[in-house]
Amino acid sequence: MKKFPWVANKRYNAFGPYLRSLFGVKVRKIGIDAGFTCPNRDGTKGRGGCIYCEGSGSRAPYVNPELPVIEQIREGKKILNPRNKPMKFIAYFQAYTNTYAPLERLRKLYEEALQDEDVVGISIGTRPDCVDEEKLDYLAELSRRTYLWIEYGLQSARNETLKRINRRHTVEELVWAVEETKKRNINVAVHIIVGLPFEKREDMLYTGEFVSKLPIDGIKIHSLYIPEGTPLARLYRRGYFTPITMDEYIDIVVKIIEMLPPGVLIQRLTGDPDPRTLVAPEWTLRKREILNRIERELELRDTWQGKEWRGK
């Protein structure tokens, strides 16, 4: 049996085992909705949001956005750790764009999250067009006091795709945000989506290759799923596109894993649709099966993260 350099001897650099090795106990993310919106929802750049956004901004189902941040954390701990086992948490500012506010408001919210003794870090989901040097300078200071990640939504490295899905930012803005974040020694992750409408297999692999050359520390790979009540659901029902199959998804994800630098932490390998609102494809609900098949395919191909990494 091959030996791999990552924790748990997986064929890829998995985030969960890494966190356990770093903090000595299991670490879970607690989703937070701090009341933000997005510039392509509030009219600044557009309205309606991305074509796959169902209106909750990817908020976790257990989150009560009416509660203050500290109360959301306390409630999240009860749900994620009902037996009160030894566990630590990362406060995940998840819903919508979590740097889309004046710095003083951001400072108050982030500092509030650190008041809980079991919170060992913060992860901030945002857009590359919603950070600036002043905010990044503060986040650099914050990263010296806690374990901090900034997660940028890219989704696709094709600007034409970003226009089609109503992202209303560019690939160039993502590159600037990542580089400026890394200059300040802040952990940075990028989100991509495999299966976006009107993209071919080569477009999805291009995105994987593109992010493999960025100075990132982590990646989240999402499967495209179609929630009810979205522009994407209307496109699907009108027959404008057909979602990729599970087999196609697994093949592309394995290829992307091969391209990634060995040091990049893989935080996610599939999406997490809400079964109550999912229109299609049904296979995206079978998360454990998808993850098991990805690992099995890596074994069958005798491949691993970084095997096809070409560097910069």
Beta strands, then each sheet from edge to edge (+ up, - down):
strand 1: 26-32
strand 2: 87-93
strand 3: 119-126
strand 4: 147-155
strand 5: 187-194
strand 6: 218-223
strand 7: 226-227
strand 8: 265-268
strand 9: 278-280
sheet 1: 1+ 2+ 3+ 4+ 5+ 6+ 8+
sheet 2: 7+ 9-
end
